[in-house]
């Protein structure tokens, strides 16, 4: 058995062949490739026989067969030169034909997309746009490769890499499904929103964004007390979605006393649907179920809305994000993921207060002490901190600050609007109060 193993090792010329191929100017003969595969199989068979022998099993017949195979491989192993000079021109012609096939497919696809886009109601998917751009780049790369070949330059590695990319792009094109998505009346613009400074707020933003990348998550609920930053977080998500271009985005502020019919009309207008002849809320909602490729953000929801709105929870292509003070509302709306926005810790609260004051506002040590006391009264609520900071811009009199501390409302967590009224009352200009 050891003699057989020694002869198998003698047969292996693979390392020598691979060394010659590394230059990029040599390529193994096909008969050599087949022969090496047979030697590799012989090695595996020999290992199995040796393992069986250690268990006391005799395999005389198998050993004789292996010896016969070995003798045959030795006889066939005289190839002369095992490698050939690579004919790059032949490989280049093959690549050129494959790229032409891909380019023709791209032309047809682009024509189909452009025809659908002319209606103004359709828009190409981002992955389709990226694919068409890659084909364009591939054509340029092939042109450069052909020019290099005319100068006698060898580029076997580049050629093989490009050929692999052609295969990937052909495979990708088979899985697009629909090439376009519906475009509704108007695309949303980014919303004005306070920058995200606190680490916890950044983490919340990334958590929601990660959920949105999961196709199995169609509804997300963001909840927390008033003034804690739910709407701010939702606005940042809205703006990122607008810039991402994969979904149409619609922002709807719900709040107290909203009209279901008005909200239905708002969504219908966005979708270019006519509900003017339909008064029944349930029939109107059935038409709204045609929504797709949309992320709808419902801000400040106080009660369950999904049935009346016709929002298609669980329907592929539609996502819902809602903000509410109540986790129960989020659960009743069928939200698959829930995120509680919590109040800021002391350090983050003070950082937000200072940044909201602006870099031009310099606080004396005495005023800073009072300001920290005021910021502490906000109990980590961002809305209160930002509003309070705005009312203190330009304040330099310590007596005014102390009076402010005395007048400042308590129990912010139960009523954040107390600080809004407080800041409103502190505005000296009636014109500014009208803008509040």
BADO-500675 format. One record per residue: x, y negated, z of N, C-alpha, C, CB in turn. Coordinates in steps of 0.001 Angstrom, whole numbers, plus 500000, padded with zeros to 6 digits. Glycine has a CB too. Example, Ala and Ser with C-alpha at 12.3 -4.5 7.8 and 13.67 -1.06 7.14 Angstrom:
2
513190505690507800512300504500507800513200503300507800511308504473509046
512850502250507080513670501060507140512900499970507870514084500598505725
% end
This chain:
436
500831501214500000500000500000500000500861498742500000499062499991501218
501963498744500788502867497596500829503530497356499480503929497801501899
503788498438498787504400498299497455503446497595496507504793499680496882
502175497946496602501154497285495767501097495808496087499764497927495977
501104495485497407501038494079497829502231493298497306500976493976499360
503412493919497353504613493233496860504528492942495375505853494065497146
503976493899494627503846493686493180502839492574492860503419494992492490
501771492476493666500773491417493458501411490048493652499576491590494423
502225489929494703502910488653494956503808488282493785503738488728496253
504477489293493240505366489038492086504594488531490880506126490310491705
503333488933490774502537488526489614502170487046489628501279489348489547
502081486436490818501493485105490937502445484028490407501130484815492397
501998483357489367502779482288488753502063480946488884503050482603487277
501006480916489708500131479747489756500872478474490155498997479996490721
501750478578491172502466477392491644503313476785490535503348477744492844
503967477644489759504821477154488659503985476436487603505599478325488009
502813477037487309501925476431486299501409475081486781500735477369485982
501004475015488058500480473754488602501539472667488594499959473958490026
502770473023488824503860472039488767503966471426487380505197472689489155
503821472250486353503900471729484976502682470872484630504022472889483973
501522471223485206500303470465484894500296469088485539499077471239485343
501046468914486614501048467631487315501534466483486437501911467722488551
502311466780485433502812465723484538501693465098483724503877466281483597
500573465851483614499465465354482806499639465640481334499302463884483009
500756466261480951501019466527479528500957468005479195502375465980479136
500688468818480213500595470256480023499271470760480576501777470977480699
498793471848479994497545472439480432497639473952480256496339471853479642
497190474712481271497307476175481197496447476729480067496899476821482536
496933477824479453496144478507478441494909479137479091496994479581477715
493847479298478319492631479888478852492870481324479296491517479837477815
493695482074478515493954483458478887494759483534480188494699484179477758
495597482502480444496332482437481707495378482183482863497410481340481654
494420481267482659493425480964483694492633482217484062492466479849483216
492208482983483043491449484219483297492315485242484035490930484822481967
493567485354483610494493486312484229494725485966485706495842486331483465
494909484677486004495116484241487386493891484535488252495438482742487427
492700484379487677491472484690488414491395486172488754490242484277487602
491848487018487801491842488465488049492853488832489134492154489238486752
494022488176489126495032488430490157494484488023491524496349487660489845
493775486902491559493190486425492813492178487436493359492514485055492604
491369488016492457490402489023492874491114490283493371489454489366491713
492242490630492715493029491795493127493553491614494551494203492028492152
493980490380494859494455490098496215493341490320497248494982488651496305
492152489851496923491020490009497839490693491478498069489790489282497295
490698492263496960490403493694497066491453494397497923490339494340495667
492711493996497756493789494606498518493634494308500015495148494105498009
493233493059500347493014492680501753491926493540502385492634491189501859
490868493789501629489778494618502141490240496037502406488614494628501164
491088496579501506491609497945501687492492498013502927492407498400500437
493311496958503135494202496940504309493392496851505609495193495748504218
492345496061505602491494495962506786490827497294507099490434494880506590
490379497992506029489756499305506218490758500306506784489183499825504890
492036500197506341493075501115506803493350500935508294494362500904506004
493267499664508765493496499425510205492397500039511063493587497921510489
491252500298510438490142500922511163490129502442510998488816500342510685
491224502947510346491351504404510196490663504962508974490808505081511397
490173504110508100489492504596506893490510504811505775488390503596506438
490412505955505088491312506254503969490616505902502667491743507750503973
491372505253501785490800504789500501491745505139499361490534503250500526
492075506433499264493031506878498246492533506518496854493268508397498350
491248506753496618490688506471495293490755504994494944489249506944495222
490433504157495940490469502707495699491891502251495430489884501936496899
492885502838496188494291502460495989494765502823494585495184503145497037
494341503976494117494732504386492757494149503415491721494252505841492463
492906503001491991492264502067491056492974500716491057490778501881491415
493385500255492266494110498992492361495447499075491649494318498605493819
496121500239491810497403500432491115497219500371489609498036501773491510
496099500946489135495816500909487696495577499486487210494602501777487370
494784498732488027494524497327487669495820496531487668493509496690488649
496663496804488647497942496103488755498812496353487535498681496535490016
498862497632487111499682497977485944499174497262484694499685499502485718
497844497221484591497248496537483422497579495043483425495710496731483406
497486494399484612497795492967484714499268492691484432497426492442486102
500145493625484869501578493458484584501830493502483084502409494551485294
501118494403482432501291494556480975500797493319480229500541495806480469
499687492726480746499104491554480066499752490248480515497599491490480322
500681490324481494501195489099482098502311488415481339501665489394483442
502676488945480194503743488301479421503101487353478407504650489367478699
502951486066478821502266485091477957503238484275477109501423484151478802
504521484513477331505478483581476750505386482294477540505205483337475224
505009481208476892504810479932477584503377479884478113505098478716476632
503194479831479474501817479898480016501008478620479839501868480231481477
501670477519479447500952476243479294501099475721477877501473475195480302
500177474830477537500174474197476217500325472689476369498873474536475443
500847472046475348500816470591475321499364470159475198501680470018474149
498968469177476004497579468715475997497323467870474752497260467903477281
496256468195474059495825467389472922494809466376473425495221468277471781
495319465199473813494437464205474421493392463698473447495244463045474948
493743463651472168492804463117471187491529463952471131493454463061469807
491699465301471293490529466176471279489640465902472486490958467653471259
490259465763473686489486465469474891488837464094474819490376465558476123
489532463141474212488993461793474081487772461779473186490050460847473537
487812462584472112486656462666471217485446463263471940486999463508469974
485715464284472763484624464899473540484019463883474506485137466138474321
484887463128475203484407462104476132483604461048475386485586461450476877
484078460669474237483394459625473445481986460074473073484202459292472161
481838461365472728480508461883472387479580461858473604480617463317471835
480134462202474778479323462221475996478909460802476413480098462903477137
479825459857476268479500458461476592478455457925475621480772457578476553
478558458329474352477564457908473358476177458434473736477961458407471944
476130459681474192474866460262474642474294459460475814475063461740475047
475162459074476733474743458297477899474302456893477490475883458214478925
475039456277476575474706454922476111473351454896475409475798454395475163
473079455932474595471784456010473913470645456109474933471750457223472951
470890456884475978469885457023477037469666455681477730470316458100478067
470764454942477950470678453632478599469902452637477735472083453089478891
470108452681476424469395451785475504467893452047475575469907451969474048
467517453332475533466093453696475614465485453258476949465917455217475431
466243453480478012465751453139479339465586451626479477466703453674480419
466564450886478989466503449424479073465326448875478276467811448805478568
465085449467477110463963449012476281462632449266476993463980449725474907
462505450441477597461275450776478322461055449830479506461326452233478815
462137449561480252462041448665481412461657447259480979463369448632482183
462303446759479936462025445400479464460597445262478948463008445011478365
460089446306478299458704446275477812457722446156478971458394447536476986
457996446881480060457102446820481225457249445501481978457384447990482171
458447444938481968458686443686482689458027442486482007460179443443482818
457765442598480714457181441462479980455809441069480512457071441797478501
455112442019481124453778441722481659453845440793482865453065443015482043
455031440713483478455182439916484684454687440622485933454459438624484526
454202441850485774453650442603486905454560443747487336452279443149486547
455664443917486613456592445007486913458018444470487000456498446118485841
458826445176487790460232444797487937461063446066488079460442443852489167
462229446083487428463068447284487473463575447540488883464251447152486507
463704448815489233464269449187490527465734448768490577464126450715490778
466230448490491770467618448091491925468563449211491497467892447691493371
468216450482491777469084451590491393469168451724489869468577452899492011
468077451380489172468085451412487700468991450311487160466645451250487134
468876449119487749469729447999487338471201448340487546469363446722488122
471531448923488695472927449295488988473416450358488008473062449813490445
472552451317487667472919452380486727473219451804485348471797453424486629
472377450911484882472599450281483561473909449483483557471403449346483190
474206448822484663475465448067484755476677449003484719475491447225486046
476535450167485353477642451131485341477893451683483944477354452279486305
476825451901483182476982452380481802477731451340480978475599452686481160
477379450090481185478047448996480473479541448968480798477400447644480835
479867449150482083481273449174482497481992450403481935481379449158484033
481283451520481883481869452757481356482240452590479880480886453940481529
481393451920479136481677451675477709482936450820477546480470450977477027
483098449823478433484298448983478383485550449783478730484155447793479340
485437450650479741486575451475480148486982452437479039486241452256481421
485983452994478329486286453901477221487003453170476097485003454547476691
486565451946475824487216451141474778488694450901475127486476449779474599
488971450589476391490359450368476823491178451646476726490395449836478261
490554452786477045491244454068476975491612454416475533490373455173477578
490706454125474612490972454393473189492095453507472665489698454175472350
492109452255473106493190451359472680494530451831473214492918449926473145
494546452328474455495782452848475034496261454066474264495582453202476512
495329454914473817495691456125473060496326455769471725494455457007472829
495854454693471086496448454274469799497881453783469972495600453167469153
498222453364471204499603452938471488500479454094471941499611451851472554
499886455310471941500657456487472311500723456749473799502023456360471791
499912456037474592499932456234476040499069457435476411499438454965476774
499591458248477341498860459420477828498114459053479107499826460616478079
496809459389479160495982459047480324495064460211480694495144457778480042
495684461392480882494886462586481153494070462424482440495796463821481252
494719461891483476494022461729484754492831460807484648494967461204485799
493007459669483985491912458706483798490795459324482982492419457426483112
491192460083481950490216460711481068489344461701481836490923461418479906
489995462530482670489243463516483448488320462838484465490206464469484168
488810461772485093488004461040486064486778460413485394488850459956486751
486972459856484207485870459229483489484845460275483051486396458454482271
485339461441482641484452462514482225483582462965483408485267463701481659
484183463024484591483422463380485792482354462350486104484353463530486983
482689461073485917481724459997486182480553460069485207482408458618486084
480830460426483952479769460578482956478773461633483417480358460959481577
479299462760483924478428463815484422477561463350485578479250465001484850
478153462574486495477407462063487643476280461132487205478346461332488602
476574460263486238475573459298485778474433459982485024476227458245484884
474777461017484256473729461781483569472803462448484584474352462844482635
473399463028485627472614463691486665471742462681487415473540464429487647
472307461515487716471566460478488440470335460035487656472472459272488722
470468459931486345469367459437485510468179460383485494469849459212484095
468407461644485873467316462624485858466412462505487079467881464029485781
466807461677488052466074461628489313465497460247489635466976462061490429
465363459382488650464836458042488902463331458050489181465131457142487717
462614458960488531461154458880488617460701457629487882460666458862490106
459872456815488536459449455547487940460642454597487863458291454906488760
460777453901486732461904452985486540461624451601487111462237452869485062
460346451292487330459959449945487767459027450042488973459272449162486608
458825448900489637457834448835490710456949447616490486458521448774492109
455814447603491181454859446506491007455411445217491605453505446857491654
455195444129490874455553442799491379454254442052491634456480442012490366
454120441524492823452894440834493171453025439337492920452533441097494626
452015438579493324451866437196492857453106436340493047450725436552493563
453712436425494195454892435597494425455826436310495382454500434208494980
457104436190495127458080436790496022458305435871497218459410437064495282
458427436479498371458640435706499578460025435067499568458465436588500813
460119433909500203461408433232500378461893433466501803461293431699500074
463199433396502023463711433530503397463079432487504312465250433391503420
462832432858505554462189431970506524463246431282507379461200432755507416
462935430058507803463815429357508736463755430060510087463413427853508871
464913430358510644464933431078511916466240430787512644464760432603511694
466163430787513969467341430581514811468351431695514564466947430527516308
469659431393514430470662432451514236470660433450515392472057431837514086
471093434671515098471211435691516145472586435562516785470992437134515568
472612435235518069473888435079518775474116436197519785473938433729519482
473070436560520525473257437491521627473475438909521093472044437451522577
474341439660521766474680441009521338473454441915521316475744441594522249
472599441783522340471406442629522402470481442370521230470660442402523709
470346441100520832469488440766519688470056441351518397469336439236519554
471375441309518265472018441916517090471766443416517052473533441635517093
471845444043518220471589445487518292470153445811517893471871446013519707
469201445011518382467790445230518023467580445119516520466888444222518749
468227444142515911468115443943514467468618445176513714468904442690514031
469749445712514144470323446872513459469484448128513687471757447111513934
468874448247514879468012449409515157466829449429514188467504449380516629
466156448288514040465000448224513138465433448453511702464285446870513264
466555447875511333467035448037509952467352449508509657468293447161509708
467933450204510622468229451630510448466938452419510261469018452176511659
465903452090511028464613452775510854464051452539509455463601452297511915
464229451341508935463700451025507600464395451821506498463848449535507320
465619452279506740466330453067505737465843454519505710467835453026506007
465091454919506743464571456280506824463236456358506095464417456727508300
463179457112505018461960457200504209460795457805504975462223458016502966
461100458519506049460034459153506826459383458197507826460581460356507561
459944457007507979459386456019508905458607454978508107460513455341509752
457291454952508284456462454011507521455913452879508383455313454750506866
456051452982509710455480451936510566456331451747511819454026452286510957
456571450476512136457437450111513263456721449076514116458813449562512767
456697449286515427456093448328516339457151447660517202455051449010517215
457125446327517256458040445549518097457189444869519164458869444488517249
457451445156520429456600444599521477457429443996522600455672445673522033
456785443158523394457439442492524518456627441276524927458887442082524158
456974440703526069456203439566526569456333438336525666456652439217527979
455421437380525831455446436171525025456733435395525209454270435296525364
457314434930524105458525434105524162459814434883524261458442433188525309
459736436234524192460939437047524390461773437191523112460548438423524898
461198436826521958461967436865520717461493437876519693463369437142521029
460252438339519810459720439324518849459613438724517450458336439833519306
459044437532517374458862436889516068460206436543515437458004435621516207
461146436087516255462486435773515735463125437016515130463390435201516854
463031438145515827463580439402515313462893439782514006463419440534516352
461558439661513976460808440011512766461184439107511592459303439921513032
461445437832511862461857436906510792463211437305510213461919435458511324
464129437728511072465440438172510574465298439427509706466401438450511756
464423440348510123464152441536509317463544441124507974463205442506510071
462580440202508029461945439682506805462988439140505845460925438580507145
463891438294506345464886437670505475465848438693504889465662436613506241
466204439696505687467111440721505161466417441537504070467600441653506298
465133441823504246464376442545503226464247441724501943462988442908503757
464005440425502093463901439542500931465197439567500129463570438101501369
466322439527500823467624439518500144468021440889499622468695439011501083
467392441938500141467746443301499739467118443695498404467318444285500814
465974443119498070465299443281496767464696444661496507466264442982495682
464767445591497448464198446906497178462693446942497398464862447944498047
462178446036498216460744445999498523460212444585498353460474446506499959
458949444524497995458232443263498120457896443084499606456927443241497215
457916441863500085457696441611501510456559440613501671458991441085502193
455711440860502649454612439933502925454522439698504432453260440483502369
454554438432504808454465438040506219453061437505506495455550436967506578
452413438032507529451079437573507907451071437317509414449978438621507504
450736436084509814450587435762511230449144436019511625450997434284511529
448924436906512595447577437336512947447016436479514084447576438822513347
447576436610515290447190435830516467445720436013516856447464434367516217
445285435224517873443897435272518351442952434717517290443744434477519672
441737435245517263440680434653516466440890434726514972440515433259516848
441666435687514505441900435791513068440629436313512380443117436726512772
440555436091511077439441436594510280439925437797509474438870435480509339
439290438942509669439661440140508911439472439879507415438814441368509364
438375439232507069438107438947505660439190438034505087436716438301505492
439572437029505877440617436122505400441950436832505209440789434971506369
442233437741506129443476438496506037443447439430504831443718439296507326
442298440048504587442143440894503399442317440074502122440763441583503404
441739438875502115441877437998500945443344437621500709441025436724501128
444067437386501801445472437008501701446291438127501058446034436666503088
446060439362501520446778440504500947446353440763499506446542441758501793
445054440601499224444548440828497873445146439827496885443019440737497856
445279438568497321445881437543496461447329437897496153445802436153497129
448017438381497154449407438789496997449532439916495973449988439230498345
448518440804495929448550441968495046447846441734493710447922443143495740
447380440494493475446622440194492264445328441014492174447485440454491037
444687441254493304443408441950493332442275440936493527443389443021494457
441147441196492896439984440320493031438969440992493957439345440007491632
438790440413495150437814440945496099436616440010496253438471441178497458
436495439024495364435457437995495524434047438566495439435627436919494471
433865439679494708432532440264494556432266441389495551432356440783493149
433202441579496477433056442660497452433024442087498856434202443685497315
431883442232499532431719441666500872431981442686501978430324441102501024
431724443948501699431872444975502729433350445188503074431235446301502262
433663445068504362435057445150504791435686446498504463435156444892506278
434921447577504593435472448914504368435740449166502885434518449978504915
434837448656502007435074448805500563436268447959500137433815448401499751
436380446776500731437524445909500426438828446592500857437372444527501134
438776447254502028439987447908502528440398449069501623439769448410503964
439414449752501018439723450870500122440534450386498914438422451560499650
440201449175498422440949448618497292442366448224497708440214447399496714
442505447795498945443831447399499425444773448588499575443708446678500754
444247449789499564445091450976499704445926451236498447444228452196500011
445766450417497434446584450563496229447962449935496382445876449945495045
448218449349497541449512448702497769450632449728497706449529447977499128
451759449362497092452946450217497126454197449371497006452901451267496001
455323449955497450456607449256497459456532447917498198457083449030496032
455786447899499273455615446674500051455985446922501510454164446157499944
456621445927502102456747445894503554455859444757504041458251445703504016
454859445093504852453958444084505405454350443852506860452453444527505285
454601442603507198454953442248508565453772441492509175456268441388508612
453164442086510178452038441469510877452554440930512204450862442490511096
452552439620512352453104439000513556452001438638514543453912437752513190
452241438985515809451349438619516913449997439320516816451143437112516941
450032440639516783448812441447516694448270441690518104449087442804515963
446961441495518272446339441648519597445411442844519691445574440406519949
445019443403518544444133444564518571444389445420517336442641444127518640
443840446621517329444043447543516214443422446970514943443440448932516534
444204447001513829443727446386512589443716447343511407444577445199512255
444432448446511490444760449229510295443552449652509459445512450446510699
442455450081510109441311450549509339440676449409508542440277451184510266
440573448232509182439923447103508507440787446523507396439590446014509512
442093446567507610442986446001506601443173446938505423444332445676507213
442940448221505661443200449182504601444667449504504485442690448664503290
445457449212505513446882449515505412447096451025505345447652448913506608
447776451495504306447907452936504075449030453546504900448149453211502601
448824453693506211449850454298507049450188455684506523449389454371508519
451488455933506355451938457241505915451966457398504409451071458287506500
451509456412503630451554456508502179452938456100501688450459455625501532
453516456928500830454879456683500366454978455326499669455333457805499416
456028454585499985456254453305499328455742452112500094455631453318498002
454992452323501183454462451215501983455018451278503395452919451246502014
455423450134503904455931450057505270455172448986506041457448449761505277
455018449202507343454371448221508212455297447916509381452988448738508718
455497446627509636456177446184510848455207445242511560457570445475510528
454967445475512838454089444551513558454731444140514871452708445192513814
454401442938515306454842442474516625453608442292517487455666441139516527
453746442626518754452618442521519680453159442420521099451653443741519538
452376441818521974452749441811523386452465443163524039451998440700524129
451708444001523363451250445246523963451801446469523226449731445288523977
452457447347523950452910448605523352451707449471522989453853449367524320
450623449314523730449406450094523464448836449768522086448347449825524549
448868448485521714448392448087520383449241448757519309448432446544520219
450555448759519509451468449396518543451136450882518392452947449220518989
450863451544519504450547452965519470449214453215518769450514453534520887
448222452357519047446906452510518406446985452264516894445889451542519041
447940451449516485448138451196515056448919452332514383448873449865514855
449316453330515169450006454492514605451470454272514329449347454899513354
452088453323515014453514453053514763454357454264515140453985451809515557
455218454667514229456063455840514451457277455509515319456524456415513114
457741454273515226458885453834516022458493452590516816460121453545515115
458886452554518086458590451418518953459880450832519500457657451836520105
459962449502519507461123448817520074460632447745521044462015448188518950
461078447825522278460748446783523251461843445719523240460579447385524680
461445444470523038462385443351523109462398442859524548461995442194522111
463533442971525194463637442625526612464210441221526784464511443651527356
464047440676527999464597439347528295466125439399528315464058438821529653
466757438235528156468214438147528123468789438204529538468659436856527417
469994438761529647470663438700530951471164437272531190471849439726531024
471687437001532371472066435634532763473106435033531826472603435627534188
474121435814531477475201435298530620474698434973529222476343436312530533
473925435907528639473396435668527293472410434500527284472713436933526756
471637434364528363470670433262528445471393431916528465469781433409529705
472453431822529260473205430566529315473899430272527984474241430617530446
474407431325527318475051431133526016474050430589524995475660432459525513
472831431153525000471798430675524076471428429230524387470546431571524149
471304428893525665470976427529526066472051426558525589470815427440527591
473324426886525794474435425998525397474463425807523885475789426568525880
474291426889523146474341426774521683473147426009521152474398428155521037
472008426120521842470819425367521425470981423880521704469572425897522137
471785423524522716472085422114522981472887421497521846472850421969524296
473747422305521227474588421798520150475968421434520652473942420595519495
476939421497519758478336421235520137478582419768520489479268421648519005
477683418868520048477879417429520321477484417042521743477074416596519332
476744417901522423476289417593523780477304418097524791474901418216524052
477901417160525522478885417506526558478227417303527923480197416633526426
478217418327528747477595418249530065478652417972531127476836419550530387
478348417012531993479232416787533135479064417953534099478923415421533842
480026418166535014479902419289535968478594419253536758481075419276536943
478157418054537187476922417946537975475700418322537136476760416516538530
475663417784535922474522418067535043474518419537534638474563417165533784
475707420111534447475781421530534068475202422421535157477233421936533780
475465422082536425474920422867537526473393422837537518475451422346538864
472835421638537298471371421519537238470831422262536014470943420024537195
471547422142534893471110422802533645471091424320533812472039422412532465
472075424843534543472095426294534786470912426719535642473410426710535466
470548425872536586469371426177537417468110426179536570469232425157538569
468005425176535656466848425103534760466803426322533840466890423807533926
467961426694533277468022427848532371467636429123533110469435427992531761
468052429211534394467696430378535196466209430498535407468385430324536523
465514429346535505464065429347535692463331429931534471463574427921535967
464023429937533319463393430474532095463342431999532111464156429997530849
464018432617533072463954434062533295464301434889532055462578434434533769
465272434382531274465759435148530129464881435112528908465942436535530521
463887434225528853462999434136527688463587433165526659461570433678528116
463971433650525488464622432791524488463810431568524088464918433590523265
462488431720523908461668430577523494461752429456524525460199431006523293
461678429812525804461783428810526860463150428147526877461502429439528208
464213428948526717465584428421526737465824427447525592466596429566526663
465388427812524408465612426962523228464820425660523351465211427713521930
463566425788523802462721424595523948463279423664525017461277424995524298
463683424247526134464242423453527234465517422743526795464528424345528456
466387423451526097467639422848525629467352421668524709468506423894524898
466351421832523847466007420734522940465561419495523681464924421166521986
464867419676524804464375418517525554465484417838526358463248418940526489
466627418504526528467715417936527321468831417316526476468296419000528204
468704417392525181469734416788524325469771415280524576469458417092522811
470941414763524846471113413325525074470902412891526509470181412573524208
470548413792527409470326413428528817471684413303529520469418414493529542
471945412146530129473224411910530805473058411484532259474008410856530061
471804411215532665471535410727534025471243411923534936470334409714534034
472066412112535972471901413241536877470572413186537615473041413281537873
470081411955537873468796411836538567467651412366537697468531410368538955
467748412087536428466727412595535503466745414123535464466949412024534084
467941414688535532468066416153535525467480416759536790469537416568535381
467734416107537946467212416631539202465687416552539250467811415870540379
465156415454538720463701415334538643463119416425537739463302413936538122
463852416694536661463409417740535732463358419088536431464339417813534510
464354419337537299464400420601538027463203420724538974465718420719538813
462832419613539598461686419618540516460384419865539754461604418281541289
460261419224538580459024419307537797458902420605537005458940418138536850
460021421306536850460024422477535961459100423569536516461469423030535789
458267424165535654457285425160536135457949426462536579456262425461535039
457295427158537480457740428475537936456960429563537204457563428619539471
457343430820537440456619431976536917456524431945535389455220432035537522
457685431765534743457725431707533288457240432987532625459119431408532832
457510434145533238457176435405532588455684435580532388457714436553533387
454890434966533250453441435075533102452864434065532126452783434908534436
453581432956531907453054431947530986454199431119530415452026431032531699
454746431576529267455862430876528639455437429505528121456434431713527498
454147429309527910453685428041527348453775426894528360452251428183526858
454019427238529621454239426179530611455478425362530261454380426779532022
456524426045529809457747425323529467457562424517528186458921426300529313
456696424993527288456424424234526065455721422913526420455551425074525077
454735423007527316454040421795527754454993420866528488452849422151528657
455852421455529312456831420656530063457731419887529090457691421568530995
458214420574528066459092419910527091458339418860526295459709420935526139
457078419150525992456243418177525272456068416899526101454856418792524936
455785417061527392455562415898528265456825415063528420455073416352529642
457999415691528264459257414966528438459637414137527213460366415939528751
458971414368526089459266413575524895458782412142525111458599414199523630
459684411204524945459370409798525232458616409143524081460651409017525519
458772409650522893458202409056521689456891409781521331459219409128520504
455793409036521237454496409663520914454530410252519506453337408631521035
455296409628518599455393410184517234456050411580517265456213409221516309
457059411735518142457707413032518280456757414054518898458975412906519129
455896413588519828454928414504520413453957415027519368454168413820521534
453624414180518407452700414610517354453335415664516452452253413408516516
454677415668516399455381416642515559455661417947516313456697416044515051
455385417978517591455767419113518438455009420373518028455500418794519922
% end
